[in-house]
C-alpha cells in the first residue's frame, strides 16, 4: 500500500487534532477549578485512576475544606469495619411480672412502621395476646444528647434535625399531608400516624394553584403544626416531614396502637413511661443488615442514620450508652489506619453526618479512602453500591441526567450554604475505576458539565 506525502500530512493533522481535543477536554476542568480558586472560591479536588494509581487531576488536593455530607463515607466505612457487614440492631421486648411491657431499644435508625408491624406479629407468634396496658421505654443504648453538639442548626423543626435516641420510630419524624377536594372547599389534612401529641391547626383551601404555608413548633409534650394557603384541585398530595422532639413517646404510642390493631389487648388504657428493662427479653426483633442501613444513609444522605451510627460505634464497642464523641474517636482511628489523618494540621471531624460547619478534610483524604477500598476489596461492593447513581437515584437522581456519565457515575454529594462536594467513583470504558473528590466552598458550585466531560474523556 502506498501513501503520498499529502496523505501522511492529512493523517498527522487528524491525529494531532484529536489529541489536542482530548487534551482540551482533560485540561478544561482543571483550568476552571484553578480559576475559581483564583477568584476567591476555596477548592480542593483530585481525580485518580484507582486501577493504576495515576493522578488525572489535582487542584489544591491537600487543602482541608468543609465537605458537608460527603463525610458520611468515613462514617459508613468505619461502621462496616468495626460492627461488621451483617451487624443488626436489636430491639428487645420484656414482659414483667405484672404483665406490663418494657421495650429496650438498640438504637436502630432504620426502624419504621413495617418493622413495628413485624415486631407485633412476632410477639403474637410467641403467644402474647394481652398485656396490662403499661409500656415502659428504655432508650439507654445511647446517651441523652438528642442533638449532636456541632449541628449547624439546633432549633430547626425540619426532618433533617431529628433527635438521635436509643429508641427510634420512622426516623423520628412525622409527615403532615394535604389532599385537594372540590374547588372552594377545605382540603383533607392529616398525619401519617395518628399521634395524640401532634395537633394540626388552620386549614388549606382547594383552589386554583398551589401555595401551602406551614409551620411547626413545640409546646411542652405537644407538637403543633400550623397549615394555611391553598392547593390546586388537580394537584398531587402535598406532604411535609417534621422532626418529633420526644422519640420514645412516639415509639410507645405507635406500639400501643399496633398491639391493639394486631389483636394484643390491654387490660387498661395504655400508659407510656420511660424506665429500665430488667431480666431476659421475651422477644428480640432484629433490623436489616448494616450493609442495607448504610445504603439507606448514603443514597439519600440521611443525617439521622449517620449520627446514629456514630453513637452505635461507641455503644457496641465500648459497651455503654453510646455518645457522639466516643464514636467519632473510632472513625478518626479507623481513618488513620488507612492513611488518612483527620487530626493533622487544618483537619477536623466533629460530625459523622456532615450537618456542621466544623468538619474540615481534603480531596486527597477522600481519595486515600477510595484507594484503600479499591485495593482491599473487602467493603468495595457495599461502599460502591451505597452511592447514588447519576441520573438514576438518591441525591444524584436529577443530576448529570443528559450527560455521558449518566447511569455510570456514582457519588456521595454534600450540600450546605456555600458548600458543595462530590466524592465517588466512575467506571471508564477500559474497565478501570476512577476515584473522584471535588469540594467547593464559597460562592460557586461544582462545574458539573465540565466534570462530566472530563470523566467521559478518560
C-alpha positions in Angstrom: 0.0 0.0 0.0 1.4 3.4 -1.0 0.8 6.8 0.8 1.6 10.2 -0.7 3.2 12.9 1.4 -0.2 14.7 1.4 -1.9 11.5 2.8 0.6 11.4 5.7 0.1 15.1 6.3 -3.7 14.7 6.5 -3.3 11.7 8.8 -0.8 13.6 11.0 -3.1 16.7 11.2 -6.1 14.4 12.1 -4.3 12.6 14.9 -2.9 15.9 16.2 -6.4 17.5 16.1 -7.9 14.6 18.0 -5.1 14.6 20.6 -5.5 18.3 21.1 -9.2 17.9 21.5 -8.7 15.2 24.1 -6.2 17.3 25.9 -8.6 20.2 25.8 -11.3 18.1 27.5 -8.8 16.9 30.1 -7.4 20.3 30.9 -10.6 22.3 30.8 -11.9 21.1 34.2 -8.5 21.8 35.9 -8.3 25.3 34.5 -11.9 26.1 35.6 -11.2 24.9 39.1 -8.0 26.9 39.3 -9.9 29.9 38.0 -12.5 29.5 40.8 -9.7 29.3 43.3 -8.0 32.5 42.0 -11.3 34.2 42.2 -11.7 33.6 45.9 -13.6 30.4 45.9 -12.0 27.6 48.0 -11.4 24.5 46.0 -9.8 21.1 46.7 -10.0 18.5 44.0 -8.4 15.2 43.0 -9.2 12.6 40.4 -7.2 9.4 40.3 -7.3 6.2 38.3 -7.7 3.7 41.2 -6.7 0.8 38.9 -3.2 2.1 38.1 -2.9 4.9 40.7 -2.3 7.5 38.1 -3.3 11.0 39.1 -5.5 12.6 36.4 -6.3 15.9 38.1 -5.1 17.7 41.2 -6.1 21.2 42.4 -5.2 22.1 46.0 -5.6 18.4 46.7 -4.4 18.6 50.3 -6.3 21.7 51.4 -8.9 20.9 54.1 -12.4 22.3 53.4 -15.9 21.5 54.6 -17.2 18.5 52.7 -20.7 18.6 54.1 -22.5 15.2 53.8 -19.7 13.5 51.8 -18.1 12.9 55.3 -20.7 10.1 55.6 -18.3 7.9 53.6 -15.9 7.9 56.6 -18.8 7.0 58.9 -20.0 4.2 56.6 -16.6 2.6 56.2 -15.9 2.7 59.9 -19.3 1.2 60.8 -18.8 -1.6 58.4 -15.2 -2.2 59.6 -16.0 -2.1 63.4 -19.5 -3.5 63.5 -19.5 -5.8 60.5 -21.5 -6.1 57.3 -24.1 -8.4 58.9 -24.5 -6.4 62.1 -28.1 -6.0 63.1 -29.7 -3.6 65.6 -31.7 -5.3 68.3 -35.0 -4.1 69.8 -35.9 -6.2 72.9 -39.4 -6.8 74.3 -39.5 -7.7 78.0 -42.6 -8.9 80.0 -42.7 -8.0 83.7 -44.4 -10.0 86.5 -47.4 -7.6 86.4 -47.8 -8.4 82.6 -46.6 -5.0 81.6 -44.3 -4.5 78.6 -40.8 -3.0 78.5 -39.1 -2.1 75.3 -35.3 -1.8 75.2 -34.1 0.0 72.1 -30.8 -0.8 70.4 -30.6 2.5 68.6 -31.9 1.1 65.3 -32.1 4.2 63.0 -34.0 2.2 60.3 -36.9 1.1 62.5 -40.1 2.1 60.6 -43.8 1.3 60.5 -43.2 -2.0 58.8 -40.8 -3.1 61.5 -43.3 -2.3 64.2 -45.9 -4.4 62.5 -43.4 -7.3 62.2 -42.4 -6.9 65.8 -46.0 -7.2 67.0 -46.6 -10.2 64.8 -43.5 -11.8 66.3 -45.0 -11.2 69.8 -48.2 -12.9 68.8 -46.4 -15.9 67.4 -44.7 -16.2 70.8 -48.1 -16.4 72.4 -48.7 -12.8 73.7 -52.4 -12.0 73.4 -52.8 -9.4 76.2 -50.8 -7.1 78.5 -51.5 -4.8 81.4 -51.6 -1.6 79.4 -48.4 -0.3 80.8 -45.5 0.2 78.4 -42.0 1.2 79.7 -39.4 2.5 77.2 -35.7 2.0 77.7 -33.6 4.3 75.4 -30.4 4.0 77.3 -28.5 2.4 74.4 -27.5 5.9 73.6 -26.8 8.9 75.8 -29.3 11.7 76.5 -27.8 14.2 74.0 -30.5 14.1 71.4 -29.0 16.7 69.1 -25.2 16.5 68.3 -23.4 19.5 69.7 -21.9 20.5 66.4 -25.1 20.5 64.3 -25.3 23.8 62.4 -29.0 24.3 63.3 -30.0 23.1 66.7 -33.5 24.6 66.7 -34.9 23.7 63.3 -38.1 21.6 63.4 -37.3 20.2 59.9 -36.8 16.4 59.5 -33.1 16.7 58.9 -32.8 17.9 62.5 -34.4 14.8 64.1 -33.2 13.8 67.5 -30.9 10.8 68.0 -32.3 8.3 70.5 -31.7 4.8 71.7 -35.3 4.1 70.7 -36.4 5.4 67.3 -39.5 5.3 65.1 -39.8 6.4 61.4 -36.5 8.3 61.6 -38.0 10.3 64.5 -40.1 12.3 62.1 -43.8 12.6 61.2 -45.3 13.8 57.9 -48.4 16.0 57.6 -50.2 15.7 54.3 -52.8 17.7 52.3 -55.1 16.4 49.6 -57.4 18.5 47.5 -61.1 18.1 47.5 -63.5 20.2 45.3 -62.8 23.8 44.4 -63.8 26.2 47.2 -63.8 23.5 49.9 -61.2 22.8 52.6 -58.7 20.2 51.7 -58.2 17.0 53.6 -55.3 17.2 56.0 -53.8 14.6 58.3 -50.8 12.7 59.6 -49.1 9.6 58.5 -49.6 8.3 62.1 -52.3 9.5 64.5 -50.1 10.6 67.4 -52.2 12.2 70.2 -49.4 14.7 70.9 -49.4 16.2 67.4 -52.1 18.8 66.7 -52.9 20.4 63.3 -54.1 24.0 63.3 -55.5 26.0 60.4 -56.8 24.8 57.1 -55.9 24.7 53.4 -58.4 25.6 50.8 -58.9 23.8 47.5 -58.4 26.5 44.8 -56.6 27.4 41.6 -52.8 26.9 42.1 -50.9 25.5 45.0 -49.3 27.6 47.7 -49.4 25.7 51.0 -48.0 27.5 54.0 -46.8 25.6 57.1 -45.0 26.0 60.4 -44.3 23.7 63.4 -43.4 24.4 67.0 -43.2 22.6 70.2 -45.2 23.4 73.4 -44.4 21.0 76.2 -45.1 17.5 75.0 -47.4 18.9 72.3 -46.2 19.2 68.6 -48.3 21.9 66.8 -48.4 22.0 63.0 -49.9 25.1 61.5 -51.2 25.0 57.9 -52.7 27.6 55.6 -52.8 28.6 52.0 -54.3 26.7 49.1 -53.9 23.5 47.0 -54.9 23.0 43.4 -57.9 20.7 42.9 -55.8 18.6 40.4 -52.7 18.6 42.5 -50.9 15.5 43.8 -50.8 15.1 47.6 -48.7 17.7 49.4 -46.5 16.3 52.1 -44.1 17.7 54.6 -42.0 15.8 57.2 -41.0 17.3 60.6 -39.0 16.1 63.5 -40.5 14.6 66.6 -38.9 16.0 69.7 -39.6 13.1 72.0 -39.0 9.9 70.0 -39.6 7.5 72.9 -43.1 8.9 73.4 -43.7 8.4 69.7 -42.5 4.8 69.8 -44.7 4.0 72.8 -47.9 5.4 71.3 -47.2 3.7 68.0 -46.6 0.4 69.8 -49.8 0.6 71.8 -51.8 1.3 68.6 -50.1 -1.5 66.7 -50.7 -4.0 69.6 -54.4 -3.2 69.7 -54.8 -3.4 65.9 -52.8 -6.7 65.9 -55.2 -8.3 68.5 -53.0 -7.9 71.6 -55.4 -6.4 74.1 -54.6 -4.2 77.0 -56.4 -4.6 80.3 -56.5 -0.8 80.9 -55.9 2.3 78.9 -52.3 2.2 77.7 -49.9 4.3 79.7 -46.4 5.1 78.3 -43.4 6.0 80.5 -39.6 5.8 80.5 -37.6 3.3 82.6 -35.2 0.4 82.5 -35.8 -3.1 81.2 -34.6 -5.9 83.5 -34.1 -9.7 83.1 -34.1 -11.6 79.8 -36.1 -10.4 76.7 -39.3 -12.2 75.8 -38.7 -11.4 72.1 -36.0 -9.7 70.1 -36.6 -8.0 66.8 -33.5 -7.6 64.5 -33.0 -5.0 61.9 -31.9 -5.5 58.3 -28.1 -5.9 58.0 -25.8 -2.9 58.4 -24.9 -3.1 54.7 -28.6 -2.2 53.9 -28.7 0.6 56.6 -25.5 2.1 55.1 -27.1 2.2 51.7 -30.2 4.0 53.1 -27.8 6.5 54.6 -25.7 7.3 51.6 -28.3 7.1 48.8 -30.5 9.8 50.5 -27.8 11.5 52.6 -29.7 10.7 55.8 -28.2 12.7 58.6 -30.3 10.8 61.2 -28.8 7.5 60.3 -25.3 8.8 60.2 -25.4 10.4 63.6 -27.0 7.2 65.0 -24.2 5.1 63.5 -21.6 7.3 65.3 -23.3 6.5 68.6 -23.8 2.9 67.7 -20.0 2.5 67.4 -19.5 3.8 70.9 -22.3 1.7 72.3 -21.3 -1.6 70.7 -17.6 -1.4 71.0 -17.3 0.2 74.5 -20.5 -1.5 75.9 -22.0 1.7 77.3 -24.6 4.3 76.4 -23.3 5.5 73.1 -22.1 9.0 72.7 -21.1 11.1 69.7 -17.5 11.8 70.8 -16.8 8.1 71.6 -18.0 7.1 68.1 -16.0 9.9 66.4 -12.8 8.7 68.0 -13.3 5.3 66.4 -13.8 7.0 63.0 -10.6 9.0 63.4 -8.7 5.9 64.5 -10.0 3.8 61.6 -9.2 6.5 59.0 -5.6 6.7 60.4 -5.2 3.0 59.7 -6.0 3.6 56.0 -3.6 6.5 55.9 -6.0 9.4 56.4 -5.0 11.6 59.4 -8.1 13.6 60.4 -6.2 15.3 63.2 -3.3 16.6 61.1 -2.9 20.4 60.5 -6.1 22.1 59.5 -8.3 19.0 59.5 -11.1 18.1 61.9 -14.0 15.8 62.1 -16.7 16.7 64.6 -19.7 15.2 62.9 -20.4 11.9 61.3 -23.3 13.3 59.2 -21.7 16.5 57.9 -24.5 18.7 59.2 -22.0 21.1 60.6 -19.5 23.9 59.7 -16.8 22.2 61.8 -15.6 19.4 59.6 -12.5 20.1 57.5 -11.0 17.5 55.2 -9.3 17.5 51.8 -9.8 15.9 48.4 -6.7 13.7 48.9 -8.2 12.4 52.2 -11.2 11.1 50.4 -9.1 9.7 47.6 -7.0 7.9 50.3 -10.1 6.1 51.5 -11.2 5.3 47.9 -7.8 3.9 47.1 -7.9 1.7 50.2 -11.4 0.4 49.5 -10.4 -0.4 45.9 -7.2 -2.1 46.9 -8.6 -4.1 49.8 -11.9 -5.0 48.1 -13.5 -6.2 51.4 -16.1 -3.5 51.5 -15.9 -2.4 47.9 -19.3 -3.9 46.9 -21.1 -2.4 49.9 -19.5 1.0 49.7 -19.8 1.5 45.9 -23.4 0.1 45.9 -24.4 2.6 48.6 -23.5 5.6 46.4 -26.2 7.4 44.5 -26.1 6.8 40.7 -26.1 9.9 38.4 -29.5 10.4 36.8 -30.9 7.3 38.5 -31.5 7.5 42.3 -30.8 9.2 45.6 -29.3 12.7 45.7 -27.9 12.3 42.1 -31.3 11.4 40.6 -31.7 14.8 38.9 -28.0 15.5 38.2 -26.0 14.6 35.1 -29.2 13.1 33.5 -28.3 14.0 29.9 -24.5 13.7 30.2 -22.2 10.9 29.1 -21.7 9.9 32.8 -25.4 9.2 33.5 -26.1 5.8 34.9 -22.3 5.3 35.5 -21.0 7.9 37.9 -21.6 7.0 41.5 -21.1 9.7 44.1 -21.8 10.9 47.6 -22.9 14.5 47.5 -22.6 17.2 50.1 -24.5 20.5 50.2 -24.7 23.2 52.8 -24.9 27.0 52.4 -21.8 27.9 50.4 -20.6 24.2 50.3 -20.8 21.6 47.6 -19.0 18.4 47.3 -18.9 15.2 45.3 -16.9 12.1 46.2 -17.3 8.9 44.3 -16.2 6.6 41.5 -16.6 6.3 37.8 -16.0 3.1 35.6 -14.4 4.1 32.3 -14.6 2.3 29.0 -11.4 0.3 29.8 -13.0 -1.2 32.9 -10.9 0.9 35.2 -12.3 2.7 38.2 -11.7 6.5 38.6 -11.8 8.0 42.1 -13.3 11.5 42.3 -13.2 14.0 45.1 -14.2 17.7 44.5 -15.1 20.1 47.3 -16.0 23.7 46.7 -16.5 26.2 49.5 -17.6 29.8 48.6 -19.9 31.4 46.0 -19.6 28.8 43.3 -20.7 25.2 43.0 -19.1 22.2 41.2 -18.8 22.8 37.4 -20.9 19.6 36.7 -20.9 19.7 32.9 -17.1 20.1 32.8 -16.7 17.3 35.3 -18.9 15.0 33.2 -16.8 15.8 30.1 -13.6 15.2 31.9 -14.7 11.8 33.2 -16.1 10.7 29.8 -12.8 11.6 28.2 -10.9 9.2 30.5 
